[in-house]
Amino acid sequence: MKSSKKVERFDYSKYESKYAWDHELLKQYEFWGFHPKKGRLHIDTKRYKKACESVGITEFLPEGLFGPRNTVYFTPSRIHRNDYKVNIFRDLISDLRRQWEDEYKPVFAKIKTPGETFDNYRTGAMMYTSNVDDLDDIEVEARMAAFRRESVYYKVLNELYCMFLQKITTEIDRFTLIFMMECGYKGTDFSFENFLVFTEKIVGSPCLEMFKKIEGYNCYSLLHKINNFLKHNSRESYKALAHTFPKNVRSMKNGNADREYENGMFAGDWIVLKDGYLDKVFPKLIRFFENYCEIVLKENLEESKWNYDDYFYDAQKEMRYPKAYFGLPY
């Protein structure tokens, strides 16, 4: 039976004639059509849209907010951003990407290259001679110095690269464990097998084949097999990587090794990755976890970006100082 109870709409007339960029006015939730009640946010979507337009900021008007509904006020589906588990992984991987681009990647440019070694040696040696006959010897010595530097240069690059790959994988596993515990996991250890069993309990059936079909799974799997190889430096971890991803290892079969891998050899020397691999890995990882949360947890990926109370509270904080938002002086 349809309720006959009439919902009384809030009177916004007192806000209409006031200066739209008045800070005290914009601090008031009612101006935005926000009506907190019993710990939840209720939004008058028509008023919210009008308020956003009045200050000239429409970035925080998600399309899904204005879909059909049976209530006067819109109540978001969740309270906090991380109530959508997909956002746990989105935020982690986005942060790792920022660390890579802003902190780690610039370090690579500071490592002295063989070419810089050649130039430094040649310039330094020429400062101490005025004899033209010495130039040929200096040129030869400079090239030898560059040659000696080459193996060291690539070894350092490779080690740093491997360190960050391990950091990515470790952080992903740490946050996956946090996610599992928030969803009721009672175990005391983490492994892919535990993650798989945990997922199977949610979906109610074996799901290894489902995992393999999720977009981005190959990236997730390759990272973990590389990380396992780097941790153990063993023939078994090498074989596990080579079996699934044969192009990502050095081997006699591939023609890029003159001997077979043996226990204790540094794994980093045997890993093969395309140039720019790390720049491409982050969006693939995000896509994997987005697909996982959509398929396994039935989360709506678009709504997870905005359909929670804190999204609108944060939007109001951004918009209540329009001059700062637009980069204008006060």
C-alpha positions as CSV (number, residue, x, y, z in Angstrom):
1,M,0.0,0.0,0.0
2,K,1.3,3.4,-0.9
3,S,1.9,5.6,2.2
4,S,-0.3,8.7,2.4
5,K,2.2,10.5,4.7
6,K,3.2,13.7,3.1
7,V,6.9,14.6,3.2
8,E,7.5,18.2,4.1
9,R,10.1,19.8,1.9
10,F,12.7,22.2,3.4
11,D,12.2,25.9,2.7
12,Y,15.3,27.2,0.9
13,S,13.9,30.7,0.2
14,K,16.2,32.3,2.9
15,Y,19.2,31.4,0.8
16,E,18.0,32.7,-2.6
17,S,18.9,36.4,-2.3
18,K,22.3,36.0,-0.6
19,Y,25.7,36.2,-2.2
20,A,26.4,32.7,-3.5
21,W,30.1,32.8,-2.5
22,D,29.4,33.8,1.1
23,H,31.6,31.4,3.2
24,E,29.3,31.4,6.2
25,L,26.4,30.5,3.9
26,L,28.3,27.7,2.2
27,K,29.2,26.1,5.5
28,Q,25.5,25.3,6.2
29,Y,24.5,21.9,5.1
30,E,21.0,23.0,4.3
31,F,22.2,25.3,1.6
32,W,23.4,22.3,-0.3
33,G,20.3,20.3,0.3
34,F,22.0,18.1,2.9
35,H,19.9,16.9,5.9
36,P,21.9,14.6,8.2
37,K,19.6,12.3,10.3
38,K,20.4,9.4,12.6
39,G,24.0,9.2,11.4
40,R,23.1,9.2,7.7
41,L,23.0,11.8,5.0
42,H,19.8,12.6,3.2
43,I,20.2,14.7,0.1
44,D,17.6,16.9,-1.7
45,T,19.1,16.3,-5.1
46,K,17.3,19.2,-6.8
47,R,18.6,21.6,-4.3
48,Y,22.1,20.1,-4.4
49,K,22.3,20.5,-8.1
50,K,21.1,24.1,-7.9
51,A,23.6,24.9,-5.1
52,C,26.5,23.5,-7.1
53,E,25.5,25.5,-10.2
54,S,25.2,28.7,-8.1
55,V,28.8,28.5,-7.1
56,G,29.9,27.4,-10.5
57,I,31.2,24.0,-9.6
58,T,29.5,21.0,-11.2
59,E,32.3,18.4,-10.8
60,F,30.6,16.8,-7.9
61,L,27.3,16.0,-9.7
62,P,27.5,12.3,-10.6
63,E,25.1,11.3,-13.2
64,G,23.7,8.4,-11.2
65,L,22.6,10.7,-8.4
66,F,19.6,11.9,-10.5
67,G,18.1,8.6,-11.5
68,P,14.5,7.7,-10.7
69,R,13.6,6.8,-7.1
70,N,10.6,6.5,-4.8
71,T,11.8,8.9,-2.1
72,V,12.1,12.7,-1.8
73,Y,15.6,12.6,-0.4
74,F,18.5,10.5,-1.7
75,T,20.4,8.4,0.8
76,P,23.7,7.1,-0.4
77,S,24.2,3.3,-0.4
78,R,27.2,3.4,1.9
79,I,28.7,5.7,4.5
80,H,32.5,5.6,3.9
81,R,34.6,5.3,0.7
82,N,36.2,2.0,1.8
83,D,32.7,0.5,2.5
84,Y,33.2,-0.4,-1.2
85,K,36.1,-2.8,-1.0
86,V,37.2,-1.9,-4.5
87,N,38.3,1.5,-3.2
88,I,40.8,-0.1,-0.8
89,F,42.7,-1.4,-3.9
90,R,42.1,1.6,-6.1
91,D,43.6,3.9,-3.5
92,L,46.5,1.6,-2.6
93,I,47.6,1.1,-6.3
94,S,47.1,4.8,-7.1
95,D,49.4,5.7,-4.1
96,L,52.0,3.1,-5.3
97,R,51.9,4.7,-8.7
98,R,52.5,8.2,-7.3
99,Q,55.4,6.8,-5.3
100,W,56.9,5.2,-8.4
101,E,56.5,8.3,-10.5
102,D,57.4,11.0,-7.9
103,E,60.0,9.3,-5.7
104,Y,61.5,6.1,-7.2
105,K,61.6,6.7,-10.9
106,P,63.5,10.0,-10.6
107,V,66.2,8.1,-8.7
108,F,67.0,6.1,-11.9
109,A,67.9,9.3,-13.7
110,K,70.5,10.1,-11.0
111,I,72.5,6.8,-11.5
112,K,75.6,7.6,-13.5
113,T,75.3,6.0,-17.0
114,P,78.2,4.6,-19.1
115,G,77.9,7.6,-21.4
116,E,78.3,10.0,-18.4
117,T,81.3,8.0,-17.2
118,F,82.9,8.3,-20.6
119,D,82.4,12.1,-20.7
120,N,83.6,12.6,-17.1
121,Y,86.7,10.6,-17.6
122,R,87.6,12.2,-20.9
123,T,86.9,15.8,-19.7
124,G,88.9,15.2,-16.4
125,A,91.9,13.7,-18.2
126,M,92.1,16.4,-20.8
127,M,92.3,19.1,-18.0
128,Y,95.7,17.7,-17.0
129,T,97.4,17.6,-20.4
130,S,98.1,20.0,-23.2
131,N,99.8,17.3,-25.4
132,V,97.8,16.5,-28.5
133,D,99.5,13.1,-28.6
134,D,97.7,12.1,-25.3
135,L,94.2,12.5,-26.8
136,D,94.1,9.1,-28.4
137,D,95.1,7.4,-25.2
138,I,92.5,9.4,-23.2
139,E,89.8,8.4,-25.7
140,V,90.7,4.7,-25.3
141,E,90.8,4.9,-21.5
142,A,87.5,6.8,-21.4
143,R,85.9,4.0,-23.5
144,M,87.3,1.4,-21.2
145,A,85.9,3.3,-18.2
146,A,82.5,3.4,-19.8
147,F,82.7,-0.3,-20.6
148,R,83.5,-1.2,-17.0
149,R,80.6,1.0,-15.8
150,E,78.1,-0.6,-18.1
151,S,77.7,-3.9,-16.1
152,V,77.6,-2.0,-12.8
153,Y,75.0,0.5,-14.2
154,Y,72.6,-2.2,-15.4
155,K,73.0,-4.2,-12.2
156,V,72.1,-1.3,-10.0
157,L,69.1,-0.5,-12.3
158,N,68.0,-4.1,-12.1
159,E,68.3,-4.3,-8.4
160,L,66.3,-1.1,-7.8
161,Y,63.6,-2.3,-10.2
162,C,63.3,-5.6,-8.4
163,M,63.1,-3.9,-5.1
164,F,60.1,-1.8,-6.2
165,L,58.4,-4.9,-7.8
166,Q,58.7,-6.6,-4.4
167,K,57.3,-3.5,-2.7
168,I,54.2,-3.5,-5.0
169,T,53.5,-7.1,-4.4
170,T,54.0,-7.0,-0.6
171,E,51.7,-4.0,-0.3
172,I,49.0,-5.6,-2.5
173,D,49.1,-8.8,-0.3
174,R,49.0,-6.7,2.9
175,F,45.9,-4.8,1.7
176,T,44.3,-8.0,0.4
177,L,44.7,-9.5,3.9
178,I,43.1,-6.4,5.4
179,F,40.2,-6.6,3.0
180,M,39.8,-10.3,3.8
181,M,39.7,-9.6,7.5
182,E,37.1,-6.9,7.1
183,C,35.0,-9.5,5.2
184,G,35.3,-12.0,8.1
185,Y,38.5,-13.9,7.4
186,K,39.7,-15.6,10.6
187,G,43.0,-17.1,9.4
188,T,46.4,-16.2,10.8
189,D,48.4,-16.3,7.5
190,F,48.1,-15.1,3.9
191,S,48.8,-16.8,0.7
192,F,47.2,-16.9,-2.8
193,E,45.8,-20.3,-1.8
194,N,44.1,-18.7,1.3
195,F,42.8,-15.9,-0.9
196,L,41.4,-18.5,-3.3
197,V,39.7,-20.5,-0.6
198,F,38.3,-17.3,0.9
199,T,36.8,-16.3,-2.5
200,E,35.4,-19.8,-3.0
201,K,33.4,-19.5,0.2
202,I,31.9,-16.2,-1.1
203,V,30.9,-17.5,-4.5
204,G,30.1,-21.0,-3.3
205,S,32.2,-23.0,-5.8
206,P,35.8,-23.6,-7.0
207,C,37.0,-20.4,-8.7
208,L,40.6,-20.8,-9.9
209,E,39.4,-20.9,-13.5
210,M,37.3,-17.8,-12.8
211,F,40.4,-16.0,-11.4
212,K,42.3,-16.8,-14.6
213,K,39.6,-15.3,-16.7
214,I,39.5,-12.0,-14.8
215,E,41.0,-9.1,-16.8
216,G,44.4,-8.2,-15.3
217,Y,45.0,-11.7,-13.7
218,N,48.1,-12.3,-15.8
219,C,49.6,-9.1,-14.4
220,Y,48.7,-10.1,-10.8
221,S,50.1,-13.6,-11.3
222,L,53.3,-12.5,-13.0
223,L,54.1,-10.1,-10.1
224,H,53.6,-12.8,-7.5
225,K,55.7,-15.3,-9.3
226,I,58.5,-12.7,-9.8
227,N,58.3,-11.8,-6.1
228,N,58.4,-15.5,-5.1
229,F,61.5,-16.0,-7.3
230,L,63.2,-12.9,-5.9
231,K,62.5,-14.1,-2.3
232,H,63.8,-17.6,-2.7
233,N,66.3,-17.5,-5.6
234,S,65.7,-21.3,-6.0
235,R,65.3,-23.6,-9.0
236,E,61.7,-24.4,-8.0
237,S,60.7,-20.7,-7.9
238,Y,62.5,-20.2,-11.2
239,K,60.6,-23.1,-12.8
240,A,57.3,-21.8,-11.5
241,L,57.9,-18.5,-13.2
242,A,59.3,-20.0,-16.4
243,H,56.5,-22.5,-16.7
244,T,53.7,-19.9,-16.7
245,F,55.7,-16.9,-18.2
246,P,58.5,-18.4,-20.3
247,K,59.2,-15.1,-22.0
248,N,59.9,-13.4,-18.7
249,V,63.0,-15.4,-17.8
250,R,66.5,-15.9,-19.2
251,S,67.1,-19.4,-20.4
252,M,69.2,-21.4,-22.8
253,K,65.9,-22.2,-24.6
254,N,65.2,-18.5,-25.1
255,G,68.8,-18.0,-26.3
256,N,69.5,-15.3,-23.7
257,A,71.5,-17.4,-21.2
258,D,74.6,-19.6,-21.7
259,R,73.8,-21.9,-18.7
260,E,70.8,-23.3,-16.7
261,Y,69.7,-21.5,-13.6
262,E,71.0,-23.0,-10.3
263,N,70.0,-22.5,-6.7
264,G,71.4,-19.3,-5.2
265,M,71.9,-17.4,-8.4
266,F,70.5,-13.8,-8.0
267,A,67.0,-14.0,-9.4
268,G,67.0,-10.4,-10.6
269,D,69.7,-11.4,-13.2
270,W,67.3,-13.9,-14.7
271,I,64.1,-11.9,-14.9
272,V,63.1,-10.3,-18.3
273,L,60.7,-7.5,-18.5
274,K,59.8,-5.1,-21.3
275,D,60.9,-1.5,-21.1
276,G,58.3,0.6,-19.2
277,Y,56.8,-2.4,-17.5
278,L,56.2,-0.7,-14.2
279,D,54.5,2.3,-16.0
280,K,51.9,-0.2,-17.4
281,V,51.4,-2.5,-14.4
282,F,49.4,-0.1,-12.3
283,P,46.2,0.3,-14.5
284,K,46.3,-3.5,-15.1
285,L,46.3,-4.2,-11.3
286,I,43.5,-1.7,-10.7
287,R,41.5,-3.4,-13.4
288,F,42.1,-6.8,-11.9
289,F,40.8,-5.8,-8.5
290,E,37.9,-3.8,-10.0
291,N,36.8,-6.9,-11.9
292,Y,37.3,-9.1,-8.8
293,C,35.1,-6.8,-6.6
294,E,32.5,-6.5,-9.4
295,I,32.3,-10.3,-10.0
296,V,32.8,-11.7,-6.5
297,L,31.4,-8.9,-4.2
298,K,28.8,-7.6,-6.8
299,E,30.0,-4.0,-6.2
300,N,28.9,-1.4,-8.7
301,L,32.1,0.1,-10.0
302,E,30.7,3.5,-11.0
303,E,28.7,4.0,-7.9
304,S,31.7,3.0,-5.8
305,K,33.3,6.3,-6.9
306,W,30.6,8.5,-5.4
307,N,27.6,6.7,-3.8
308,Y,28.6,7.1,-0.1
309,D,27.9,9.8,2.5
310,D,31.6,11.0,2.8
311,Y,31.8,11.7,-0.9
312,F,29.2,14.5,-0.5
313,Y,30.6,15.8,2.8
314,D,34.0,16.0,1.1
315,A,32.5,17.7,-1.9
316,Q,30.9,20.3,0.3
317,K,34.3,21.0,2.0
318,E,35.8,21.6,-1.5
319,M,33.0,23.8,-2.7
320,R,32.5,26.0,0.3
321,Y,35.6,28.0,-0.6
322,P,35.0,28.6,-4.4
323,K,37.8,31.2,-4.7
324,A,40.3,28.6,-3.4
325,Y,38.8,26.0,-5.7
326,F,39.3,28.2,-8.7
327,G,42.7,29.4,-7.6
328,L,41.6,32.9,-7.1
329,P,43.0,35.3,-4.5
330,Y,40.8,36.2,-1.5
